[in-house]
Amino acid sequence: MAVTENTNRAVFGLHGVTGMLIATVLLLSILVGLTIWGMGVQQKSATNPYDPTPITSNLDNVKMISKKNADFAFQDAK
């Protein structure tokens, strides 16, 4: 039985250095995209805060099971 050597190797193949660079660039671009998106969400939330008065105003009429409980829940800022 003869041992055959794999001569079909490539350092810059898709599974070598090139693949590593593609994966690194892809992960860094995802990181940059999520960072920019998170900064945008923070800026929008800082200029548009929610109003907690529907929650803290009057909780005496809140029932255990009622569709009107949505009036006392967090409401998106306008």
PyMOL Python script that loads the backbone (N, CA, C, O; Angstrom):
from pymol import cmd

cmd.read_pdbstr("""\
ATOM      1  N   MET A   1       0.845  -1.161   0.000  1.00  0.00           N
ATOM      2  CA  MET A   1       0.000   0.000   0.000  1.00  0.00           C
ATOM      3  C   MET A   1       0.899   1.236   0.000  1.00  0.00           C
ATOM      4  O   MET A   1       1.716   1.442   0.898  1.00  0.00           O
ATOM      5  N   ALA A   2       0.723   2.026  -1.012  1.00  0.00           N
ATOM      6  CA  ALA A   2       1.555   3.224  -1.150  1.00  0.00           C
ATOM      7  C   ALA A   2       0.864   4.409  -0.492  1.00  0.00           C
ATOM      8  O   ALA A   2      -0.350   4.582  -0.593  1.00  0.00           O
ATOM      9  N   VAL A   3       1.662   5.210   0.177  1.00  0.00           N
ATOM     10  CA  VAL A   3       1.132   6.416   0.817  1.00  0.00           C
ATOM     11  C   VAL A   3       1.129   7.519  -0.221  1.00  0.00           C
ATOM     12  O   VAL A   3       2.163   7.854  -0.800  1.00  0.00           O
ATOM     13  N   THR A   4      -0.046   8.077  -0.446  1.00  0.00           N
ATOM     14  CA  THR A   4      -0.132   9.158  -1.424  1.00  0.00           C
ATOM     15  C   THR A   4      -0.183  10.496  -0.697  1.00  0.00           C
ATOM     16  O   THR A   4      -0.902  10.673   0.287  1.00  0.00           O
ATOM     17  N   GLU A   5       0.574  11.390  -1.197  1.00  0.00           N
ATOM     18  CA  GLU A   5       0.647  12.701  -0.576  1.00  0.00           C
ATOM     19  C   GLU A   5      -0.355  13.635  -1.254  1.00  0.00           C
ATOM     20  O   GLU A   5      -0.537  13.608  -2.471  1.00  0.00           O
ATOM     21  N   ASN A   6      -0.978  14.437  -0.449  1.00  0.00           N
ATOM     22  CA  ASN A   6      -1.936  15.398  -0.982  1.00  0.00           C
ATOM     23  C   ASN A   6      -1.166  16.580  -1.573  1.00  0.00           C
ATOM     24  O   ASN A   6      -0.650  17.430  -0.848  1.00  0.00           O
ATOM     25  N   THR A   7      -1.102  16.614  -2.880  1.00  0.00           N
ATOM     26  CA  THR A   7      -0.365  17.693  -3.547  1.00  0.00           C
ATOM     27  C   THR A   7      -1.301  18.804  -4.013  1.00  0.00           C
ATOM     28  O   THR A   7      -0.867  19.756  -4.662  1.00  0.00           O
ATOM     29  N   ASN A   8      -2.553  18.686  -3.691  1.00  0.00           N
ATOM     30  CA  ASN A   8      -3.545  19.665  -4.125  1.00  0.00           C
ATOM     31  C   ASN A   8      -3.806  20.672  -2.998  1.00  0.00           C
ATOM     32  O   ASN A   8      -4.961  20.939  -2.666  1.00  0.00           O
ATOM     33  N   ARG A   9      -2.763  21.219  -2.420  1.00  0.00           N
ATOM     34  CA  ARG A   9      -2.882  22.176  -1.325  1.00  0.00           C
ATOM     35  C   ARG A   9      -2.659  23.581  -1.835  1.00  0.00           C
ATOM     36  O   ARG A   9      -1.885  23.809  -2.765  1.00  0.00           O
ATOM     37  N   ALA A  10      -3.347  24.518  -1.212  1.00  0.00           N
ATOM     38  CA  ALA A  10      -3.167  25.922  -1.585  1.00  0.00           C
ATOM     39  C   ALA A  10      -3.219  26.765  -0.317  1.00  0.00           C
ATOM     40  O   ALA A  10      -4.189  26.708   0.439  1.00  0.00           O
ATOM     41  N   VAL A  11      -2.182  27.536  -0.097  1.00  0.00           N
ATOM     42  CA  VAL A  11      -2.142  28.377   1.097  1.00  0.00           C
ATOM     43  C   VAL A  11      -3.189  29.477   1.008  1.00  0.00           C
ATOM     44  O   VAL A  11      -3.805  29.828   2.015  1.00  0.00           O
ATOM     45  N   PHE A  12      -3.397  30.022  -0.182  1.00  0.00           N
ATOM     46  CA  PHE A  12      -4.348  31.106  -0.350  1.00  0.00           C
ATOM     47  C   PHE A  12      -5.702  30.609  -0.857  1.00  0.00           C
ATOM     48  O   PHE A  12      -6.445  31.375  -1.471  1.00  0.00           O
ATOM     49  N   GLY A  13      -6.028  29.364  -0.615  1.00  0.00           N
ATOM     50  CA  GLY A  13      -7.325  28.829  -0.988  1.00  0.00           C
ATOM     51  C   GLY A  13      -8.401  29.353  -0.061  1.00  0.00           C
ATOM     52  O   GLY A  13      -8.112  30.095   0.877  1.00  0.00           O
ATOM     53  N   LEU A  14      -9.637  28.970  -0.320  1.00  0.00           N
ATOM     54  CA  LEU A  14     -10.771  29.464   0.471  1.00  0.00           C
ATOM     55  C   LEU A  14     -10.696  28.972   1.913  1.00  0.00           C
ATOM     56  O   LEU A  14     -11.241  29.622   2.805  1.00  0.00           O
ATOM     57  N   HIS A  15     -10.045  27.858   2.160  1.00  0.00           N
ATOM     58  CA  HIS A  15      -9.928  27.337   3.516  1.00  0.00           C
ATOM     59  C   HIS A  15      -8.627  27.772   4.187  1.00  0.00           C
ATOM     60  O   HIS A  15      -8.337  27.361   5.311  1.00  0.00           O
ATOM     61  N   GLY A  16      -7.861  28.584   3.515  1.00  0.00           N
ATOM     62  CA  GLY A  16      -6.579  29.013   4.074  1.00  0.00           C
ATOM     63  C   GLY A  16      -6.621  30.464   4.514  1.00  0.00           C
ATOM     64  O   GLY A  16      -7.540  30.884   5.217  1.00  0.00           O
ATOM     65  N   VAL A  17      -5.631  31.219   4.101  1.00  0.00           N
ATOM     66  CA  VAL A  17      -5.490  32.615   4.499  1.00  0.00           C
ATOM     67  C   VAL A  17      -6.650  33.451   3.961  1.00  0.00           C
ATOM     68  O   VAL A  17      -7.163  34.324   4.661  1.00  0.00           O
ATOM     69  N   THR A  18      -7.056  33.190   2.743  1.00  0.00           N
ATOM     70  CA  THR A  18      -8.152  33.963   2.148  1.00  0.00           C
ATOM     71  C   THR A  18      -9.450  33.754   2.912  1.00  0.00           C
ATOM     72  O   THR A  18     -10.184  34.708   3.169  1.00  0.00           O
ATOM     73  N   GLY A  19      -9.731  32.533   3.268  1.00  0.00           N
ATOM     74  CA  GLY A  19     -10.939  32.255   4.042  1.00  0.00           C
ATOM     75  C   GLY A  19     -10.910  32.921   5.400  1.00  0.00           C
ATOM     76  O   GLY A  19     -11.928  33.424   5.874  1.00  0.00           O
ATOM     77  N   MET A  20      -9.745  32.925   6.027  1.00  0.00           N
ATOM     78  CA  MET A  20      -9.612  33.586   7.324  1.00  0.00           C
ATOM     79  C   MET A  20      -9.828  35.090   7.181  1.00  0.00           C
ATOM     80  O   MET A  20     -10.486  35.700   8.023  1.00  0.00           O
ATOM     81  N   LEU A  21      -9.282  35.694   6.124  1.00  0.00           N
ATOM     82  CA  LEU A  21      -9.465  37.121   5.909  1.00  0.00           C
ATOM     83  C   LEU A  21     -10.917  37.466   5.598  1.00  0.00           C
ATOM     84  O   LEU A  21     -11.429  38.483   6.065  1.00  0.00           O
ATOM     85  N   ILE A  22     -11.575  36.627   4.818  1.00  0.00           N
ATOM     86  CA  ILE A  22     -12.987  36.855   4.513  1.00  0.00           C
ATOM     87  C   ILE A  22     -13.814  36.787   5.792  1.00  0.00           C
ATOM     88  O   ILE A  22     -14.680  37.635   6.007  1.00  0.00           O
ATOM     89  N   ALA A  23     -13.565  35.801   6.640  1.00  0.00           N
ATOM     90  CA  ALA A  23     -14.306  35.674   7.890  1.00  0.00           C
ATOM     91  C   ALA A  23     -14.028  36.851   8.819  1.00  0.00           C
ATOM     92  O   ALA A  23     -14.943  37.344   9.478  1.00  0.00           O
ATOM     93  N   THR A  24     -12.787  37.305   8.880  1.00  0.00           N
ATOM     94  CA  THR A  24     -12.437  38.430   9.745  1.00  0.00           C
ATOM     95  C   THR A  24     -13.109  39.712   9.266  1.00  0.00           C
ATOM     96  O   THR A  24     -13.667  40.454  10.074  1.00  0.00           O
ATOM     97  N   VAL A  25     -13.063  39.979   7.974  1.00  0.00           N
ATOM     98  CA  VAL A  25     -13.704  41.179   7.425  1.00  0.00           C
ATOM     99  C   VAL A  25     -15.208  41.113   7.627  1.00  0.00           C
ATOM    100  O   VAL A  25     -15.828  42.131   7.936  1.00  0.00           O
ATOM    101  N   LEU A  26     -15.807  39.946   7.459  1.00  0.00           N
ATOM    102  CA  LEU A  26     -17.243  39.795   7.654  1.00  0.00           C
ATOM    103  C   LEU A  26     -17.627  40.061   9.105  1.00  0.00           C
ATOM    104  O   LEU A  26     -18.596  40.775   9.365  1.00  0.00           O
ATOM    105  N   LEU A  27     -16.890  39.503  10.043  1.00  0.00           N
ATOM    106  CA  LEU A  27     -17.195  39.716  11.460  1.00  0.00           C
ATOM    107  C   LEU A  27     -16.984  41.174  11.865  1.00  0.00           C
ATOM    108  O   LEU A  27     -17.775  41.722  12.632  1.00  0.00           O
ATOM    109  N   LEU A  28     -15.922  41.807  11.357  1.00  0.00           N
ATOM    110  CA  LEU A  28     -15.706  43.219  11.679  1.00  0.00           C
ATOM    111  C   LEU A  28     -16.788  44.113  11.078  1.00  0.00           C
ATOM    112  O   LEU A  28     -17.195  45.096  11.697  1.00  0.00           O
ATOM    113  N   SER A  29     -17.252  43.781   9.886  1.00  0.00           N
ATOM    114  CA  SER A  29     -18.318  44.589   9.285  1.00  0.00           C
ATOM    115  C   SER A  29     -19.629  44.414  10.051  1.00  0.00           C
ATOM    116  O   SER A  29     -20.386  45.374  10.197  1.00  0.00           O
ATOM    117  N   ILE A  30     -19.907  43.218  10.538  1.00  0.00           N
ATOM    118  CA  ILE A  30     -21.091  43.009  11.378  1.00  0.00           C
ATOM    119  C   ILE A  30     -20.956  43.806  12.667  1.00  0.00           C
ATOM    120  O   ILE A  30     -21.921  44.423  13.118  1.00  0.00           O
ATOM    121  N   LEU A  31     -19.776  43.801  13.263  1.00  0.00           N
ATOM    122  CA  LEU A  31     -19.537  44.562  14.481  1.00  0.00           C
ATOM    123  C   LEU A  31     -19.744  46.055  14.259  1.00  0.00           C
ATOM    124  O   LEU A  31     -20.382  46.717  15.077  1.00  0.00           O
ATOM    125  N   VAL A  32     -19.218  46.587  13.176  1.00  0.00           N
ATOM    126  CA  VAL A  32     -19.383  48.010  12.873  1.00  0.00           C
ATOM    127  C   VAL A  32     -20.850  48.333  12.625  1.00  0.00           C
ATOM    128  O   VAL A  32     -21.349  49.348  13.110  1.00  0.00           O
ATOM    129  N   GLY A  33     -21.541  47.485  11.881  1.00  0.00           N
ATOM    130  CA  GLY A  33     -22.961  47.726  11.595  1.00  0.00           C
ATOM    131  C   GLY A  33     -23.813  47.733  12.853  1.00  0.00           C
ATOM    132  O   GLY A  33     -24.661  48.609  13.023  1.00  0.00           O
ATOM    133  N   LEU A  34     -23.597  46.764  13.738  1.00  0.00           N
ATOM    134  CA  LEU A  34     -24.370  46.715  14.975  1.00  0.00           C
ATOM    135  C   LEU A  34     -24.025  47.874  15.906  1.00  0.00           C
ATOM    136  O   LEU A  34     -24.897  48.371  16.620  1.00  0.00           O
ATOM    137  N   THR A  35     -22.775  48.307  15.909  1.00  0.00           N
ATOM    138  CA  THR A  35     -22.378  49.449  16.734  1.00  0.00           C
ATOM    139  C   THR A  35     -23.051  50.724  16.252  1.00  0.00           C
ATOM    140  O   THR A  35     -23.562  51.499  17.061  1.00  0.00           O
ATOM    141  N   ILE A  36     -23.058  50.949  14.946  1.00  0.00           N
ATOM    142  CA  ILE A  36     -23.704  52.139  14.396  1.00  0.00           C
ATOM    143  C   ILE A  36     -25.204  52.101  14.661  1.00  0.00           C
ATOM    144  O   ILE A  36     -25.800  53.121  15.006  1.00  0.00           O
ATOM    145  N   TRP A  37     -25.812  50.936  14.502  1.00  0.00           N
ATOM    146  CA  TRP A  37     -27.245  50.792  14.758  1.00  0.00           C
ATOM    147  C   TRP A  37     -27.556  51.055  16.234  1.00  0.00           C
ATOM    148  O   TRP A  37     -28.538  51.727  16.549  1.00  0.00           O
ATOM    149  N   GLY A  38     -26.731  50.532  17.132  1.00  0.00           N
ATOM    150  CA  GLY A  38     -26.939  50.757  18.563  1.00  0.00           C
ATOM    151  C   GLY A  38     -26.780  52.216  18.936  1.00  0.00           C
ATOM    152  O   GLY A  38     -27.527  52.723  19.773  1.00  0.00           O
ATOM    153  N   MET A  39     -25.817  52.906  18.330  1.00  0.00           N
ATOM    154  CA  MET A  39     -25.654  54.335  18.607  1.00  0.00           C
ATOM    155  C   MET A  39     -26.860  55.133  18.118  1.00  0.00           C
ATOM    156  O   MET A  39     -27.272  56.098  18.763  1.00  0.00           O
ATOM    157  N   GLY A  40     -27.419  54.735  16.994  1.00  0.00           N
ATOM    158  CA  GLY A  40     -28.623  55.402  16.495  1.00  0.00           C
ATOM    159  C   GLY A  40     -29.817  55.198  17.414  1.00  0.00           C
ATOM    160  O   GLY A  40     -30.599  56.120  17.645  1.00  0.00           O
ATOM    161  N   VAL A  41     -29.952  53.986  17.934  1.00  0.00           N
ATOM    162  CA  VAL A  41     -31.048  53.704  18.867  1.00  0.00           C
ATOM    163  C   VAL A  41     -30.879  54.511  20.144  1.00  0.00           C
ATOM    164  O   VAL A  41     -31.857  55.035  20.679  1.00  0.00           O
ATOM    165  N   GLN A  42     -29.650  54.617  20.639  1.00  0.00           N
ATOM    166  CA  GLN A  42     -29.398  55.409  21.845  1.00  0.00           C
ATOM    167  C   GLN A  42     -29.715  56.878  21.619  1.00  0.00           C
ATOM    168  O   GLN A  42     -30.316  57.517  22.483  1.00  0.00           O
ATOM    169  N   GLN A  43     -29.323  57.425  20.477  1.00  0.00           N
ATOM    170  CA  GLN A  43     -29.599  58.831  20.203  1.00  0.00           C
ATOM    171  C   GLN A  43     -31.095  59.086  20.081  1.00  0.00           C
ATOM    172  O   GLN A  43     -31.592  60.106  20.559  1.00  0.00           O
ATOM    173  N   LYS A  44     -31.815  58.168  19.446  1.00  0.00           N
ATOM    174  CA  LYS A  44     -33.258  58.339  19.312  1.00  0.00           C
ATOM    175  C   LYS A  44     -33.951  58.233  20.667  1.00  0.00           C
ATOM    176  O   LYS A  44     -34.904  58.967  20.931  1.00  0.00           O
ATOM    177  N   SER A  45     -33.490  57.342  21.518  1.00  0.00           N
ATOM    178  CA  SER A  45     -34.083  57.192  22.841  1.00  0.00           C
ATOM    179  C   SER A  45     -33.749  58.380  23.735  1.00  0.00           C
ATOM    180  O   SER A  45     -34.553  58.750  24.591  1.00  0.00           O
ATOM    181  N   ALA A  46     -32.588  58.977  23.553  1.00  0.00           N
ATOM    182  CA  ALA A  46     -32.201  60.114  24.384  1.00  0.00           C
ATOM    183  C   ALA A  46     -33.025  61.349  24.040  1.00  0.00           C
ATOM    184  O   ALA A  46     -33.303  62.161  24.923  1.00  0.00           O
ATOM    185  N   THR A  47     -33.418  61.508  22.797  1.00  0.00           N
ATOM    186  CA  THR A  47     -34.199  62.679  22.400  1.00  0.00           C
ATOM    187  C   THR A  47     -35.696  62.434  22.472  1.00  0.00           C
ATOM    188  O   THR A  47     -36.475  63.371  22.298  1.00  0.00           O
ATOM    189  N   ASN A  48     -36.121  61.199  22.723  1.00  0.00           N
ATOM    190  CA  ASN A  48     -37.539  60.867  22.724  1.00  0.00           C
ATOM    191  C   ASN A  48     -37.847  59.945  23.902  1.00  0.00           C
ATOM    192  O   ASN A  48     -38.152  58.771  23.692  1.00  0.00           O
ATOM    193  N   PRO A  49     -37.775  60.446  25.134  1.00  0.00           N
ATOM    194  CA  PRO A  49     -37.987  59.560  26.282  1.00  0.00           C
ATOM    195  C   PRO A  49     -39.464  59.204  26.448  1.00  0.00           C
ATOM    196  O   PRO A  49     -40.341  59.890  25.922  1.00  0.00           O
ATOM    197  N   TYR A  50     -39.724  58.135  27.178  1.00  0.00           N
ATOM    198  CA  TYR A  50     -41.105  57.723  27.417  1.00  0.00           C
ATOM    199  C   TYR A  50     -41.680  58.512  28.587  1.00  0.00           C
ATOM    200  O   TYR A  50     -40.949  59.056  29.414  1.00  0.00           O
ATOM    201  N   ASP A  51     -42.989  58.559  28.634  1.00  0.00           N
ATOM    202  CA  ASP A  51     -43.699  59.270  29.690  1.00  0.00           C
ATOM    203  C   ASP A  51     -44.248  58.245  30.676  1.00  0.00           C
ATOM    204  O   ASP A  51     -45.130  57.467  30.312  1.00  0.00           O
ATOM    205  N   PRO A  52     -43.752  58.220  31.914  1.00  0.00           N
ATOM    206  CA  PRO A  52     -44.188  57.188  32.855  1.00  0.00           C
ATOM    207  C   PRO A  52     -45.506  57.501  33.563  1.00  0.00           C
ATOM    208  O   PRO A  52     -45.929  56.723  34.419  1.00  0.00           O
ATOM    209  N   THR A  53     -46.166  58.611  33.237  1.00  0.00           N
ATOM    210  CA  THR A  53     -47.381  58.961  33.967  1.00  0.00           C
ATOM    211  C   THR A  53     -48.525  57.956  33.797  1.00  0.00           C
ATOM    212  O   THR A  53     -49.276  57.774  34.755  1.00  0.00           O
ATOM    213  N   PRO A  54     -48.715  57.289  32.651  1.00  0.00           N
ATOM    214  CA  PRO A  54     -49.799  56.297  32.616  1.00  0.00           C
ATOM    215  C   PRO A  54     -49.577  55.144  33.600  1.00  0.00           C
ATOM    216  O   PRO A  54     -50.539  54.511  34.034  1.00  0.00           O
ATOM    217  N   ILE A  55     -48.335  54.870  33.950  1.00  0.00           N
ATOM    218  CA  ILE A  55     -48.066  53.761  34.853  1.00  0.00           C
ATOM    219  C   ILE A  55     -48.205  54.208  36.301  1.00  0.00           C
ATOM    220  O   ILE A  55     -48.789  53.494  37.117  1.00  0.00           O
ATOM    221  N   THR A  56     -47.680  55.367  36.623  1.00  0.00           N
ATOM    222  CA  THR A  56     -47.629  55.805  38.021  1.00  0.00           C
ATOM    223  C   THR A  56     -48.807  56.672  38.428  1.00  0.00           C
ATOM    224  O   THR A  56     -48.917  57.026  39.602  1.00  0.00           O
ATOM    225  N   SER A  57     -49.696  57.031  37.499  1.00  0.00           N
ATOM    226  CA  SER A  57     -50.766  57.965  37.832  1.00  0.00           C
ATOM    227  C   SER A  57     -51.805  57.337  38.757  1.00  0.00           C
ATOM    228  O   SER A  57     -52.000  57.819  39.873  1.00  0.00           O
ATOM    229  N   ASN A  58     -52.468  56.282  38.323  1.00  0.00           N
ATOM    230  CA  ASN A  58     -53.521  55.701  39.135  1.00  0.00           C
ATOM    231  C   ASN A  58     -53.626  54.217  38.806  1.00  0.00           C
ATOM    232  O   ASN A  58     -54.071  53.840  37.722  1.00  0.00           O
ATOM    233  N   LEU A  59     -53.218  53.392  39.739  1.00  0.00           N
ATOM    234  CA  LEU A  59     -53.263  51.948  39.515  1.00  0.00           C
ATOM    235  C   LEU A  59     -54.417  51.292  40.266  1.00  0.00           C
ATOM    236  O   LEU A  59     -54.460  50.067  40.382  1.00  0.00           O
ATOM    237  N   ASP A  60     -55.350  52.090  40.775  1.00  0.00           N
ATOM    238  CA  ASP A  60     -56.464  51.522  41.543  1.00  0.00           C
ATOM    239  C   ASP A  60     -57.438  50.754  40.667  1.00  0.00           C
ATOM    240  O   ASP A  60     -58.080  49.814  41.134  1.00  0.00           O
ATOM    241  N   ASN A  61     -57.557  51.142  39.401  1.00  0.00           N
ATOM    242  CA  ASN A  61     -58.535  50.504  38.524  1.00  0.00           C
ATOM    243  C   ASN A  61     -57.965  49.361  37.700  1.00  0.00           C
ATOM    244  O   ASN A  61     -58.650  48.837  36.821  1.00  0.00           O
ATOM    245  N   VAL A  62     -56.740  48.969  37.963  1.00  0.00           N
ATOM    246  CA  VAL A  62     -56.131  47.877  37.205  1.00  0.00           C
ATOM    247  C   VAL A  62     -56.676  46.556  37.722  1.00  0.00           C
ATOM    248  O   VAL A  62     -56.574  46.244  38.908  1.00  0.00           O
ATOM    249  N   LYS A  63     -57.261  45.783  36.804  1.00  0.00           N
ATOM    250  CA  LYS A  63     -57.818  44.476  37.157  1.00  0.00           C
ATOM    251  C   LYS A  63     -56.795  43.388  36.827  1.00  0.00           C
ATOM    252  O   LYS A  63     -55.847  43.618  36.077  1.00  0.00           O
ATOM    253  N   MET A  64     -57.002  42.209  37.395  1.00  0.00           N
ATOM    254  CA  MET A  64     -56.063  41.119  37.144  1.00  0.00           C
ATOM    255  C   MET A  64     -56.119  40.681  35.683  1.00  0.00           C
ATOM    256  O   MET A  64     -55.081  40.491  35.049  1.00  0.00           O
ATOM    257  N   ILE A  65     -57.326  40.521  35.150  1.00  0.00           N
ATOM    258  CA  ILE A  65     -57.496  40.128  33.752  1.00  0.00           C
ATOM    259  C   ILE A  65     -58.449  41.134  33.123  1.00  0.00           C
ATOM    260  O   ILE A  65     -59.654  41.109  33.373  1.00  0.00           O
ATOM    261  N   SER A  66     -57.895  42.014  32.309  1.00  0.00           N
ATOM    262  CA  SER A  66     -58.713  43.023  31.668  1.00  0.00           C
ATOM    263  C   SER A  66     -57.991  43.547  30.429  1.00  0.00           C
ATOM    264  O   SER A  66     -56.765  43.657  30.403  1.00  0.00           O
ATOM    265  N   LYS A  67     -58.776  43.865  29.413  1.00  0.00           N
ATOM    266  CA  LYS A  67     -58.186  44.424  28.204  1.00  0.00           C
ATOM    267  C   LYS A  67     -57.846  45.897  28.380  1.00  0.00           C
ATOM    268  O   LYS A  67     -57.080  46.448  27.590  1.00  0.00           O
ATOM    269  N   LYS A  68     -58.392  46.536  29.386  1.00  0.00           N
ATOM    270  CA  LYS A  68     -58.101  47.948  29.637  1.00  0.00           C
ATOM    271  C   LYS A  68     -56.764  48.136  30.343  1.00  0.00           C
ATOM    272  O   LYS A  68     -56.341  49.273  30.552  1.00  0.00           O
ATOM    273  N   ASN A  69     -56.096  47.064  30.712  1.00  0.00           N
ATOM    274  CA  ASN A  69     -54.782  47.182  31.348  1.00  0.00           C
ATOM    275  C   ASN A  69     -53.748  47.752  30.394  1.00  0.00           C
ATOM    276  O   ASN A  69     -52.693  48.216  30.828  1.00  0.00           O
ATOM    277  N   ALA A  70     -54.039  47.723  29.094  1.00  0.00           N
ATOM    278  CA  ALA A  70     -53.105  48.304  28.125  1.00  0.00           C
ATOM    279  C   ALA A  70     -52.982  49.808  28.318  1.00  0.00           C
ATOM    280  O   ALA A  70     -51.978  50.406  27.933  1.00  0.00           O
ATOM    281  N   ASP A  71     -54.006  50.423  28.916  1.00  0.00           N
ATOM    282  CA  ASP A  71     -53.928  51.868  29.184  1.00  0.00           C
ATOM    283  C   ASP A  71     -52.888  52.201  30.233  1.00  0.00           C
ATOM    284  O   ASP A  71     -52.397  53.329  30.279  1.00  0.00           O
ATOM    285  N   PHE A  72     -52.542  51.236  31.079  1.00  0.00           N
ATOM    286  CA  PHE A  72     -51.603  51.467  32.163  1.00  0.00           C
ATOM    287  C   PHE A  72     -50.202  50.939  31.844  1.00  0.00           C
ATOM    288  O   PHE A  72     -49.303  51.028  32.681  1.00  0.00           O
ATOM    289  N   ALA A  73     -50.010  50.393  30.647  1.00  0.00           N
ATOM    290  CA  ALA A  73     -48.728  49.809  30.267  1.00  0.00           C
ATOM    291  C   ALA A  73     -47.824  50.884  29.659  1.00  0.00           C
ATOM    292  O   ALA A  73     -48.252  52.016  29.432  1.00  0.00           O
ATOM    293  N   PHE A  74     -46.577  50.513  29.403  1.00  0.00           N
ATOM    294  CA  PHE A  74     -45.651  51.431  28.740  1.00  0.00           C
ATOM    295  C   PHE A  74     -46.193  51.761  27.367  1.00  0.00           C
ATOM    296  O   PHE A  74     -46.591  50.874  26.612  1.00  0.00           O
ATOM    297  N   GLN A  75     -46.205  53.020  27.056  1.00  0.00           N
ATOM    298  CA  GLN A  75     -46.658  53.459  25.732  1.00  0.00           C
ATOM    299  C   GLN A  75     -45.485  54.134  25.043  1.00  0.00           C
ATOM    300  O   GLN A  75     -44.704  54.850  25.670  1.00  0.00           O
ATOM    301  N   ASP A  76     -45.375  53.896  23.755  1.00  0.00           N
ATOM    302  CA  ASP A  76     -44.255  54.440  23.002  1.00  0.00           C
ATOM    303  C   ASP A  76     -44.334  55.962  22.978  1.00  0.00           C
ATOM    304  O   ASP A  76     -45.422  56.529  22.873  1.00  0.00           O
ATOM    305  N   ALA A  77     -43.203  56.610  23.073  1.00  0.00           N
ATOM    306  CA  ALA A  77     -43.157  58.063  23.057  1.00  0.00           C
ATOM    307  C   ALA A  77     -43.565  58.567  21.677  1.00  0.00           C
ATOM    308  O   ALA A  77     -43.307  57.922  20.661  1.00  0.00           O
ATOM    309  N   LYS A  78     -44.189  59.698  21.664  1.00  0.00           N
ATOM    310  CA  LYS A  78     -44.686  60.237  20.388  1.00  0.00           C
ATOM    311  C   LYS A  78     -43.669  61.172  19.788  1.00  0.00           C
ATOM    312  O   LYS A  78     -43.900  61.728  18.714  1.00  0.00           O
TER     313      LYS A  78
END
""", "prot")
cmd.dss("prot")
cmd.show_as("cartoon", "prot")
cmd.util.cbc("prot")
cmd.orient("prot")
